[in-house]
Amino acid sequence: MHSGKNFKTFGWNTKYLVYGVVIIAVLTVILSLSIPQEQAKGKIRTSLYIDYGGRTTREEKVINNQTTVFQLLNETHSVNYKEYSTGYFIVSIDGVEQNGTYSWLYFVNGKPPMVSVDKYHLSNNDVVVFKFLSNNEAMKYFK
């Protein structure tokens, strides 16, 4: 049974209602595509570079949100570290060990964080670089 009411009774034009529904559907699709599936599942993307002082490796990783730099590194590399009250200090990566003149320094998105590797939580698309630098070169980053 037809009630006799239509969209025009409410002051709506059917054409504009259809346009509105289509726009909402398109926006929903665009927004769902703009959020990577990894992020939707609590995952993030990150890149890990290790510069051993002449040889550099690169890895693209999908990891859990809130993973630390240390967890990222330790997941796929042999890592030795010392634990201090301020956090972990990297002693060696894959057998390349710090000594009296060279040390490991890490960067996130081009800058050396002022916290230890176990305290820095990664975000989506962070780029982590570990460099085996002379102590003199490493000190340039802390002036």
SERO-4910 file (N, C-alpha, C, O; in steps of 0.05 Angstrom, whole numbers):
BEGIN
 pado doro    nc1    nc2    nc3   cac1   cac2   cac3    cc1    cc2    cc3    oc1    oc2    oc3
  Met    A     17    -23      0      0      0      0     18     25      0     38     26     15
  His    A     11     43    -16     27     68    -19     15     89      0     -9     94     -1
  Ser    A     32    101     16     22    121     36     17    148     23      5    166     36
  Gly    A     26    151     -1     22    177    -14     44    196     -8     45    217    -21
  Lys    A     63    190     10     85    207     16    109    200     -2    113    176     -8
  Asn    A    123    219    -11    148    214    -26    169    233    -16    164    248      3
  Phe    A    192    232    -28    214    248    -19    208    278    -22    218    294     -5
  Lys    A    193    285    -41    186    313    -45    170    324    -22    171    348    -16
  Thr    A    154    307     -9    138    315     13    156    326     36    148    345     50
  Phe    A    179    314     39    198    322     59    216    345     50    234    353     65
  Gly    A    212    354     25    229    375     15    255    365      2    273    381     -3
  Trp    A    256    340     -2    281    328    -14    276    323    -43    254    317    -52
  Asn    A    296    326    -58    295    319    -86    310    292    -89    332    289    -80
  Thr    A    297    273   -101    308    246   -104    335    246   -117    353    231   -109
  Lys    A    339    263   -136    364    265   -150    387    272   -131    408    260   -132
  Tyr    A    382    291   -113    403    299    -94    408    278    -72    430    275    -62
  Leu    A    387    263    -66    391    242    -47    409    220    -58    426    209    -44
  Val    A    404    213    -83    421    193    -97    450    203    -99    469    188    -93
  Tyr    A    454    229   -106    481    240   -107    494    238    -79    518    231    -78
  Gly    A    480    244    -58    491    243    -31    500    215    -24    521    211    -12
  Val    A    483    195    -30    490    167    -25    515    159    -40    533    145    -29
  Val    A    517    167    -65    540    160    -82    565    173    -71    586    160    -69
  Ile    A    564    198    -63    587    212    -52    596    199    -26    620    195    -22
  Ile    A    578    192     -9    585    178     16    598    151     10    618    144     23
  Ala    A    588    136     -9    600    110    -16    629    114    -27    647     99    -20
  Val    A    632    134    -45    659    139    -56    679    147    -34    701    138    -34
  Leu    A    670    165    -16    688    174      5    695    150     24    718    149     33
  Thr    A    676    133     29    682    109     45    703     92     33    721     82     46
  Val    A    701     87      7    721     71     -8    749     85     -7    769     72     -1
  Ile    A    749    111    -12    775    126    -12    788    124     15    812    119     17
  Leu    A    773    129     36    784    129     63    794    101     71    814     98     84
  Ser    A    780     80     62    788     53     69    814     46     55    830     30     65
  Leu    A    818     57     31    842     51     16    866     68     26    889     60     23
  Ser    A    861     91     39    882    108     48    895     98     74    917    106     81
  Ile    A    881     80     88    893     68    112    903     40    105    888     22    100
  Pro    A    930     37    104    941     11     97    930    -11    115    925     -7    139
  Gln    A    927    -34    103    916    -57    118    933    -63    142    922    -71    163
  Glu    A    959    -60    140    977    -65    163    969    -48    187    967    -58    210
  Gln    A    965    -22    182    958     -4    204    931    -11    216    927     -9    240
  Ala    A    912    -19    198    886    -27    208    888    -51    227    870    -55    244
  Lys    A    908    -67    224    912    -91    240    933    -87    262    943   -106    273
  Gly    A    939    -62    269    959    -56    289    987    -60    280   1005    -64    297
  Lys    A    992    -59    254   1019    -63    243   1028    -37    230   1011    -20    222
  Ile    A   1054    -33    228   1066    -10    215   1088    -19    197   1099    -41    200
  Arg    A   1095     -2    178   1117     -7    160   1141      9    169   1139     32    179
  Thr    A   1165     -3    167   1189     12    174   1212      1    157   1211    -21    146
  Ser    A   1233     17    154   1257      9    139   1280      9    159   1282     26    176
  Leu    A   1297    -11    156   1321    -14    173   1346    -16    155   1348    -34    139
  Tyr    A   1364      3    159   1389      3    145   1411     -1    166   1410     10    188
  Ile    A   1431    -17    158   1454    -20    176   1479    -14    159   1485    -29    140
  Asp    A   1494      6    167   1518     14    154   1541      4    171   1547     15    192
  Tyr    A   1554    -17    161   1576    -30    176   1602    -16    172   1623    -26    181
  Gly    A   1602      7    158   1627     21    153   1639     11    127   1662      3    126
  Gly    A   1624     13    105   1633      4     79   1613    -14     66   1614    -17     41
  Arg    A   1596    -27     80   1575    -44     70   1549    -38     84   1548    -37    109
  Thr    A   1528    -34     68   1502    -27     80   1481    -47     72   1480    -55     49
  Thr    A   1465    -55     91   1442    -72     86   1416    -56     89   1416    -37    104
  Arg    A   1395    -66     76   1369    -52     78   1348    -73     80   1348    -93     66
  Glu    A   1329    -68     98   1306    -86    101   1281    -69    104   1280    -49    118
  Glu    A   1260    -78     91   1233    -66     94   1218    -86    112   1217   -110    107
  Lys    A   1206    -76    134   1193    -93    153   1165    -83    159   1159    -59    159
  Val    A   1147   -102    164   1120    -97    175   1121   -108    203   1125   -132    207
  Ile    A   1117    -90    222   1121    -97    251   1096    -88    267   1079    -74    257
  Asn    A   1095    -98    291   1073    -89    309   1077    -60    316   1099    -50    320
  Asn    A   1054    -46    318   1055    -19    328   1068    -18    356   1064    -37    371
  Gln    A   1082      2    362   1096      6    388   1121    -12    391   1131    -16    413
  Thr    A   1131    -24    369   1156    -39    370   1178    -19    375   1178      3    364
  Thr    A   1198    -27    391   1221     -9    395   1242    -14    374   1242    -34    360
  Val    A   1261      5    372   1283      2    354   1299    -23    360   1307    -38    342
  Phe    A   1303    -28    386   1318    -52    394   1304    -77    385   1317    -96    375
  Gln    A   1278    -79    389   1263   -103    380   1265   -107    350   1268   -129    341
  Leu    A   1263    -85    335   1266    -87    306   1293    -98    298   1295   -117    282
  Leu    A   1314    -87    310   1342    -96    304   1347   -125    313   1358   -141    298
  Asn    A   1338   -131    337   1344   -157    349   1328   -180    335   1336   -203    337
  Glu    A   1306   -173    321   1290   -192    308   1304   -207    286   1300   -231    282
  Thr    A   1322   -193    272   1335   -205    248   1365   -204    248   1378   -212    229
  His    A   1377   -193    269   1406   -191    271   1417   -201    297   1403   -201    317
  Ser    A   1442   -209    297   1455   -217    321   1465   -192    335   1481   -177    324
  Val    A   1454   -187    359   1459   -161    373   1470   -167    401   1459   -183    416
  Asn    A   1492   -154    408   1502   -154    436   1498   -125    446   1503   -106    432
  Tyr    A   1491   -123    471   1485    -97    483   1492    -98    513   1494   -119    525
  Lys    A   1495    -74    524   1499    -71    553   1474    -56    563   1465    -37    550
  Glu    A   1465    -65    586   1442    -51    598   1451    -32    620   1466    -40    638
  Tyr    A   1442     -7    617   1448     13    637   1422     24    648   1400     16    638
  Ser    A   1423     40    668   1398     51    680   1383     68    659   1359     71    662
  Thr    A   1397     79    640   1384     95    619   1374     79    595   1359     89    578
  Gly    A   1381     53    594   1372     36    573   1395     20    561   1416     18    572
  Tyr    A   1389      8    537   1408     -9    524   1428      7    507   1421     27    494
  Phe    A   1453     -2    508   1474      9    492   1484    -13    473   1493    -34    483
  Ile    A   1483     -9    447   1490    -30    427   1521    -32    427   1535    -13    423
  Val    A   1530    -57    432   1559    -63    432   1567    -75    405   1589    -67    395
  Ser    A   1551    -92    393   1558   -103    367   1533   -111    352   1512   -118    364
  Ile    A   1535   -110    325   1514   -119    307   1527   -138    288   1546   -131    274
  Asp    A   1517   -162    287   1527   -183    268   1557   -186    270   1571   -190    250
  Gly    A   1568   -185    294   1596   -189    299   1614   -165    295   1637   -166    301
  Val    A   1603   -143    286   1618   -118    283   1616   -103    310   1594    -93    317
  Glu    A   1638   -103    324   1638    -94    352   1650    -67    356   1671    -60    343
  Gln    A   1638    -51    373   1650    -25    380   1677    -29    392   1683    -51    403
  Asn    A   1694     -9    391   1721    -11    403   1728     17    413   1711     34    415
  Gly    A   1753     22    418   1761     47    429   1758     71    409   1759     94    418
  Thr    A   1756     65    383   1754     87    364   1728     87    348   1722    107    335
  Tyr    A   1713     65    348   1688     64    333   1665     55    351   1669     38    369
  Ser    A   1641     66    345   1617     59    361   1593     57    342   1593     68    320
  Trp    A   1572     44    351   1547     44    337   1530     67    345   1527     73    369
  Leu    A   1518     81    326   1500    103    331   1476     98    313   1478     89    291
  Tyr    A   1452    104    324   1428    100    308   1413    126    303   1415    145    319
  Phe    A   1399    127    281   1383    150    272   1355    140    265   1351    118    256
  Val    A   1336    157    270   1308    152    261   1300    177    245   1300    199    255
  Asn    A   1293    171    220   1285    193    202   1307    214    200   1301    238    198
  Gly    A   1332    206    199   1354    224    195   1365    238    219   1385    253    217
  Lys    A   1354    233    243   1363    246    267   1370    226    289   1356    206    291
  Pro    A   1391    231    304   1397    213    326   1379    219    350   1380    240    362
  Pro    A   1362    200    358   1344    204    381   1361    207    406   1383    196    408
  Met    A   1350    220    425   1364    225    451   1355    205    472   1356    210    496
  Val    A   1345    182    463   1338    160    481   1351    134    471   1358    132    447
  Ser    A   1353    115    488   1366     89    481   1347     73    462   1323     79    460
  Val    A   1359     53    449   1344     38    428   1320     23    440   1301     17    425
  Asp    A   1321     16    465   1298      1    477   1276     19    486   1255     10    494
  Lys    A   1280     45    485   1260     65    494   1246     79    470   1225     91    474
  Tyr    A   1257     77    446   1246     90    423   1225     72    410   1232     51    399
  His    A   1200     81    410   1178     66    397   1174     76    369   1171    100    365
  Leu    A   1173     58    350   1171     65    322   1143     72    314   1123     63    326
  Ser    A   1141     89    293   1116     97    281   1116     88    252   1137     81    241
  Asn    A   1093     90    239   1091     81    212   1110     97    194   1112    122    196
  Asn    A   1123     83    176   1142     94    156   1167    106    168   1181    121    154
  Asp    A   1174    100    193   1200    108    204   1222     94    189   1220     71    181
  Val    A   1244    108    186   1268     97    173   1290     97    195   1298    118    206
  Val    A   1300     73    202   1320     69    223   1346     63    209   1348     45    192
  Val    A   1367     77    217   1394     72    206   1413     69    229   1415     86    247
  Phe    A   1428     47    229   1450     43    248   1476     47    232   1479     36    210
  Lys    A   1494     64    243   1519     70    230   1542     63    249   1541     69    273
  Phe    A   1562     50    238   1587     44    253   1606     67    247   1619     68    226
  Leu    A   1607     86    266   1622    111    262   1646    114    280   1647    102    302
  Ser    A   1666    129    271   1688    136    288   1676    153    311   1657    167    307
  Asn    A   1688    151    334   1678    166    357   1679    196    352   1661    210    360
  Asn    A   1699    205    337   1701    234    330   1677    242    313   1666    263    317
  Glu    A   1670    225    293   1648    231    276   1621    230    291   1604    247    287
  Ala    A   1619    210    308   1594    207    324   1590    232    342   1567    240    346
  Met    A   1611    243    353   1608    266    371   1597    291    357   1586    308    371
  Lys    A   1600    292    331   1589    315    316   1559    317    319   1548    339    318
  Tyr    A   1546    295    324   1517    295    326   1507    304    354   1483    308    358
  Phe    A   1525    308    373   1517    315    400   1527    342    409   1528    347    433
  Lys    A   1535    359    390   1545    386    397   1522    405    397   1527    429    402
***
